[in-house]
């Protein structure tokens, strides 16, 4: 069947029709990235029989996918005779097939069903994890297969941004798109964009210009992280052997235990190192601490470090760690509310210097520490319990005890002379 289809896409996106292993489109809202990809894939699916997988990190139902977007473009291009839009897939008259799946639900075994793909389109790719990329990419290995990626950046430390924009694979086509590249940018979007530009400059730069945020939207320490970056307080912070190193812990097992290594000089608070992991025993954690070339002051545990543990025969984590650390850990007083360590941290932030390499993960936690917002109220609630909360909690505990961090060496307790004579122990 011969069919002539006139397709309009932004001129900047013409490389979509030229062969390349990776085609990466990133930028702001209103740039026509997604519908241009949809149009290009539909046209390529007319020209030859293709098997096309459409992915997102999470797809609970078909409504979470680009199924509707492709369906709308089938109608907009007048291709109803060429494609059948089914409930969970789209089939071309020539056998072209569009499939839809969430990457997080896949593993090395399940993903095998996608081995024969000619094209893989990953939409909203800013949320795709390293695990998902490591599973998907080796699966798309058919000759001349291509991986198309579209996303609006969130943080410049996100896996997708680092992997495909900061250090793209050889031969990748990387295109930065924003509303200026879209000749069909609509008037209602112009009004929305201008309002955002006036009310929220950082939000405007992220949403409309496609610039990565300094911290996630709604981050509890978003302003403080931004100020620290602007002040160059996230930079190399070397260990000073003249100062004691204090550790501040957030305890976990299935979830992470997090440890901040801090030094203090007058008002300065220097975070020189950070560690986190799951499923490590107290002796293993102590070894990780002791193997570092630091001279320690105090080790601070959260309030639950004094709780007796049934699995440990009634011993607390404090008592368990004491012989391994050769020091009696101190306990951070239990805060009366979750906001107390957050408020203390806000006051501490202007004094804080963070090593950009050894504390990279901690910075990521502070960038992503946010409150949950229930749909029922729309009001910020308690901090979200996710993988980033543990490092942020340790930071809050540090703020509660920061003025107790000292460089003095504790004086040994004076020896009490042993009693002499019979009955000296009797009272």
FIDO-350774 format. One record per residue (C-alpha): x, y, z. Coordinates in steps of 0.1 Angstrom, whole numbers, padded with zeros to 4 digits, always signed. Example, Ala and Ser with C-alpha at 12.3 -4.5 7.8 and 13.67 -1.06 7.14 Angstrom:
// FIDO-350774
+0123-0045+0078/+0137-0011+0071/
// end
This chain:
// FIDO-350774
+0000+0000+0000/+0014+0033-0011/+0007+0062+0013/+0020+0097+0014/+0021+0113+0049/+0031+0149+0056/+0047+0151+0090/+0056+0183+0108/+0082+0182+0135/+0107+0209+0148/+0136+0213+0124/+0160+0206+0152/+0147+0171+0154/+0154+0159+0119/+0182+0136+0132/+0154+0114+0145/+0152+0100+0109/+0189+0093+0106/+0205+0061+0120/+0221+0063+0155/+0223+0038+0184/+0212+0065+0209/+0189+0094+0203/+0186+0116+0234/+0161+0145+0236/+0161+0165+0269/+0149+0199+0279/+0119+0218+0291/+0081+0217+0287/+0065+0227+0255/+0094+0217+0233/+0075+0190+0213/+0099+0162+0223/+0074+0135+0230/+0050+0140+0202/+0078+0144+0177/+0092+0110+0188/+0058+0095+0185/+0053+0108+0150/+0088+0097+0139/+0083+0062+0152/+0049+0059+0136/+0063+0070+0103/+0093+0046+0106/+0069+0018+0115/+0051+0025+0082/+0082+0023+0061/+0093-0010+0075/+0081-0037+0099/+0094-0028+0134/+0090-0040+0169/+0090-0010+0192/+0091-0011+0230/+0078+0020+0249/+0091+0021+0284/+0089+0042+0316/+0105+0035+0349/+0071+0028+0365/+0040+0017+0346/+0012+0004+0368/-0014+0005+0341/-0015+0013+0303/-0026+0048+0312/+0008+0055+0327/+0024+0048+0292/+0027+0067+0259/-0001+0046+0245/-0025+0075+0245/+0000+0099+0230/+0007+0074+0201/-0030+0068+0196/-0036+0106+0194/-0009+0109+0168/-0023+0080+0147/-0055+0102+0145/-0037+0135+0139/-0017+0120+0110/-0047+0102+0095/-0031+0068+0099/-0063+0049+0112/-0061+0026+0082/-0024+0018+0089/-0026+0011+0126/-0050-0007+0149/-0051+0008+0184/-0058-0020+0208/-0062-0018+0246/-0025-0027+0255/-0007-0024+0222/-0007-0008+0187/-0004-0030+0156/+0005-0018+0121/-0010-0032+0090/+0025-0043+0079/+0031-0061+0113/+0048-0032+0131/+0041-0036+0168/+0042-0011+0197/+0046-0027+0232/+0044-0010+0266/+0061-0018+0299/+0075-0004+0331/+0112-0010+0337/+0111-0013+0374/+0089-0044+0371/+0114-0061+0348/+0144-0083+0357/+0170-0101+0337/+0145-0129+0330/+0114-0109+0322/+0132-0085+0299/+0141-0113+0275/+0108-0109+0259/+0120-0076+0245/+0152-0090+0230/+0139-0086+0194/+0132-0049+0196/+0142-0026+0168/+0135+0005+0188/+0132+0012+0225/+0117+0045+0235/+0122+0055+0272/+0099+0084+0281/+0102+0105+0313/+0137+0090+0316/+0148+0113+0344/+0134+0088+0369/+0151+0057+0353/+0176+0041+0377/+0210+0027+0370/+0196-0008+0376/+0169-0003+0349/+0194+0010+0324/+0218-0019+0331/+0191-0044+0324/+0175-0027+0294/+0205-0016+0273/+0221-0050+0268/+0187-0064+0258/+0183-0040+0229/+0210-0058+0208/+0194-0065+0174/+0214-0052+0144/+0206-0016+0138/+0185-0013+0169/+0181+0021+0185/+0174+0035+0219/+0154+0067+0220/+0153+0087+0252/+0132+0117+0262/+0131+0135+0295/+0129+0168+0314/+0159+0169+0337/+0154+0170+0375/+0189+0169+0391/+0222+0170+0373/+0233+0140+0395/+0204+0118+0382/+0216+0086+0365/+0200+0094+0331/+0215+0129+0330/+0250+0117+0339/+0249+0087+0316/+0235+0104+0285/+0241+0142+0287/+0272+0146+0309/+0290+0115+0295/+0270+0103+0265/+0279+0071+0247/+0301+0074+0215/+0280+0083+0185/+0250+0093+0205/+0228+0121+0191/+0221+0145+0220/+0196+0173+0214/+0187+0200+0240/+0151+0212+0233/+0130+0239+0249/+0100+0260+0239/+0120+0282+0216/+0126+0252+0193/+0089+0245+0189/+0073+0267+0162/+0038+0255+0175/+0043+0267+0211/+0008+0277+0221/-0004+0310+0236/-0019+0293+0268/+0016+0278+0275/+0032+0313+0270/+0010+0327+0297/+0017+0298+0320/+0055+0301+0314/+0055+0339+0320/+0036+0334+0353/+0062+0308+0365/+0090+0330+0355/+0077+0358+0377/+0068+0336+0407/+0095+0309+0408/+0127+0316+0390/+0143+0282+0397/+0111+0264+0389/+0109+0283+0356/+0145+0274+0346/+0138+0237+0353/+0103+0234+0339/+0106+0256+0308/+0143+0259+0301/+0152+0223+0310/+0179+0233+0335/+0185+0207+0363/+0174+0218+0397/+0199+0222+0426/+0175+0200+0447/+0143+0182+0440/+0111+0202+0440/+0098+0206+0476/+0132+0195+0491/+0133+0204+0528/+0169+0218+0524/+0165+0230+0488/+0173+0266+0496/+0202+0257+0519/+0218+0233+0493/+0215+0260+0467/+0232+0285+0489/+0260+0261+0498/+0267+0255+0461/+0266+0292+0454/+0290+0299+0483/+0314+0270+0472/+0309+0253+0505/+0305+0219+0487/+0341+0214+0476/+0372+0194+0485/+0374+0194+0524/+0405+0176+0534/+0410+0158+0567/+0428+0179+0593/+0449+0156+0616/+0450+0184+0642/+0412+0181+0647/+0392+0152+0661/+0368+0134+0638/+0333+0127+0653/+0309+0102+0638/+0272+0108+0638/+0250+0077+0631/+0215+0069+0619/+0210+0032+0626/+0193+0007+0603/+0195-0030+0591/+0171-0037+0562/+0174+0000+0553/+0207+0019+0556/+0229+0027+0585/+0244+0061+0577/+0275+0077+0592/+0287+0112+0589/+0324+0119+0597/+0327+0155+0609/+0354+0179+0622/+0348+0212+0639/+0371+0243+0640/+0356+0272+0659/+0323+0278+0641/+0331+0258+0610/+0316+0223+0606/+0335+0202+0581/+0320+0171+0568/+0350+0151+0555/+0335+0117+0549/+0303+0097+0547/+0294+0060+0547/+0261+0040+0543/+0252+0004+0538/+0226-0022+0547/+0229-0056+0565/+0262-0050+0582/+0268-0062+0618/+0281-0039+0645/+0316-0054+0643/+0316-0049+0605/+0306-0013+0609/+0332-0007+0636/+0359-0021+0613/+0348+0003+0585/+0351+0031+0610/+0384+0020+0625/+0400+0013+0591/+0398+0050+0583/+0430+0069+0591/+0413+0093+0615/+0418+0103+0651/+0384+0101+0667/+0366+0122+0692/+0331+0109+0700/+0308+0085+0683/+0271+0097+0684/+0242+0073+0681/+0205+0083+0678/+0183+0079+0708/+0173+0043+0698/+0210+0033+0702/+0202+0030+0739/+0172+0006+0734/+0177-0029+0745/+0175-0054+0717/+0159-0087+0722/+0179-0103+0694/+0211-0092+0712/+0201-0107+0745/+0190-0074+0760/+0221-0054+0749/+0217-0020+0733/+0236-0010+0701/+0256+0014+0723/+0268-0015+0745/+0275-0037+0715/+0296-0011+0697/+0316+0000+0728/+0342-0027+0727/+0346-0026+0689/+0350+0011+0688/+0371+0012+0720/+0349+0041+0731/+0316+0045+0748/+0293+0061+0722/+0272+0091+0732/+0235+0093+0726/+0217+0121+0708/+0187+0131+0729/+0154+0120+0714/+0138+0151+0697/+0102+0160+0708/+0092+0163+0671/+0106+0156+0636/+0110+0193+0631/+0135+0199+0658/+0165+0184+0640/+0154+0200+0608/+0153+0235+0625/+0186+0228+0641/+0200+0218+0607/+0188+0250+0590/+0206+0270+0617/+0238+0250+0612/+0238+0251+0573/+0257+0284+0569/+0286+0269+0590/+0288+0237+0570/+0315+0227+0545/+0310+0193+0527/+0336+0173+0508/+0322+0170+0473/+0337+0136+0466/+0336+0116+0498/+0303+0131+0508/+0287+0129+0474/+0260+0105+0485/+0252+0126+0515/+0247+0157+0493/+0224+0136+0472/+0204+0127+0503/+0201+0163+0513/+0191+0173+0478/+0163+0147+0478/+0151+0149+0515/+0114+0161+0512/+0081+0160+0528/+0052+0138+0516/+0022+0156+0503/-0011+0136+0507/-0034+0139+0478/-0063+0143+0502/-0050+0175+0518/-0023+0188+0494/-0004+0200+0524/+0032+0190+0532/+0034+0163+0559/+0061+0142+0575/+0094+0136+0557/+0092+0108+0531/+0107+0075+0544/+0129+0066+0514/+0165+0058+0508/+0175+0094+0512/+0161+0100+0546/+0188+0082+0566/+0216+0104+0555/+0194+0135+0561/+0185+0122+0596/+0221+0118+0605/+0226+0154+0593/+0198+0165+0616/+0214+0146+0646/+0247+0163+0638/+0230+0196+0641/+0215+0187+0675/+0250+0180+0690/+0273+0202+0668/+0283+0225+0696/+0293+0195+0717/+0319+0184+0692/+0353+0191+0708/+0389+0187+0699/+0400+0181+0735/+0413+0147+0745/+0393+0134+0775/+0414+0133+0807/+0418+0098+0820/+0399+0091+0852/+0423+0093+0883/+0432+0060+0896/+0417+0052+0930/+0442+0035+0953/+0433-0001+0962/+0421-0005+0998/+0445-0023+1021/+0440-0044+1052/+0415-0070+1061/+0379-0059+1060/+0387-0029+1040/+0359-0038+1015/+0334-0042+1043/+0312-0013+1054/
// end
